[in-house]
Amino acid sequence: MLMTRVITAAVLLAVLTLSIMMGHLAFAAVMAVGFGACLYEWLRIGGLGARPALLLAVVEMVAQFSLYWAGTFDRITWFVYVLCAGVTMAWVAIFFVELFNRFTGFKVRPAVCLWSAVTFVPAAYLSMLYLLDVGGWVMVLSSLLIVWGADIAAYFCGRAWGRRPMAPAMSPKKTIEGALGAYVVVILFFTLSYVFCPTYDVFTSLVFSEWGFIAGIGILAGLVALSISGDLWESMLKRLVGIKDSSNLLPGHGGFFDRLDACLPVLPACAFIVLSIEMLHKAV
């Protein structure tokens, strides 16, 4: 099982690296496949049939990739801004629902599951495309590193020191100690990143430079909270339908939804922050 996970991760890393080397369009196309698979899996969890789920996922991802290919982001900036603001607010609301129901869980109606899927996944992909457009793959990966760093730190800190379940009704294996470890590691890593790599192409360095260290730490903490929220949201959806993985498309890892769940709230929040900085510059 461990070897299978390692091989799958190595293949994904190789594909991602190759797409980066081939240019922005290749990177955007590869990520469209990933987000499209994530949307397909989420729709299937919501009870949509395989064919309509596949058709809807393909149409949404192709449409958004075409917008990037056509270079239209300078003409839809306000749409992206409003979308990211609305989606981020929705994820904040979900975070508090999870917080107050962490011991009891909560019900999600199939219609809510489906509507959230067709909103949140495309919004995350569109946000990634915007970040790619303004800062290249460095901006995108530095945003994703917040999620990956939090996930890895929470896993190892939880295994080493985890005692108290964080949300037993949604994900019994996640612990408070693991979450605290995620906060500490992410904040420490990106503080050092800003010291040694203060370039505006790195998302966190941009935030620290524009809004100061204290505000930057607060924003980082909020993004880690959103990444945890995305993870718990998927866990709750899977528990409601009685499945362990969103699919078996990634051997040893489950499905694309399992791998991208924590990215879904973070990418729109990052795009919203970058857009806010950009608009403040234009207003001055």
Secondary structure, 3 states (H helix, E strand, C coil): CHHHHHHHHHHHHHHHHHHHHHCHHHHHHHHHHHHHHHHHHHHHHCCCCHHHHHHHHHHHHHHHHHHHHCCCHHHCHHHHHHHHHHHHHHHHHHHHHHHHCCCCCCCCCHHHHHHHHHHHHHHHHHHHHHHHHHHHHHHHHHHHHHHHHHHHHHHHHHHHHCCCEEECCCEEEEEHHHHHHHHHHHHHHHHHHHHHCCCCCCHHHHHHHHHCHHHHHHHHHHHHHHHHHHHHHHHHHHHHHCCCCCCCCECCCECHHHHHCCHHHHHHHHHHHHHHHHHHHHHC
